[in-house]
């Protein structure tokens, strides 16, 4: 198994299909951060968080994306729609974001926070940016502790615990806006062979 993973990683590094994360340019009203959609069918939120934290771009470690404005949300959603393709017959194209609900918090809307210290995730009717789908969060079926974008392939957020509709996750790199773009660093790609899920789950596609 180890040799198989190493072979896959070597092929990925050599592949010209790999493209770097997409920068939300300040000239377009962005924050200068880079974002990347990683396809990984059925990956758990915790696995996605670990992998994102070990990815690097321009010397900056990644994290699951934290969304605090409509512009940022739309930018990430455009990437999701461009990249994630679950095939015919699938309604969901959800990707994990960097939000979670604290343990033992009141259900369904208590204790939701961004993972990188950006504070509480607003609930419907609160001040601050939020994009919950109507009726969400609802803790449907219990255990929906993590934030996803793309329920029913719509531009909305959802509290999620079922991995059946998950097709990947969003990595954000908090770049200094003056840094130039570059291709992914080799250490970023090599990490895919070290994840808790099979390396064959992962692929990157150039945004059309």
Secondary structure, DSSP 8 states (H G I E B T S, - for coil): -HHHHHHHHHHHHH-TT----EE--GGGT--S-EEEEEE-TT--HHHHHHHHHH-EETTEEEEE----SHHHHHHHHHHHHHH----TT----EEEEEEEE-TT--TTTSSEEETTS--B---TTSSS---B-TT-S--TTS---EEEE-GGGSS-EEEE--GGGEEEEEEEE---TTS------HHHHHGGGGSSS-GGG-B-----
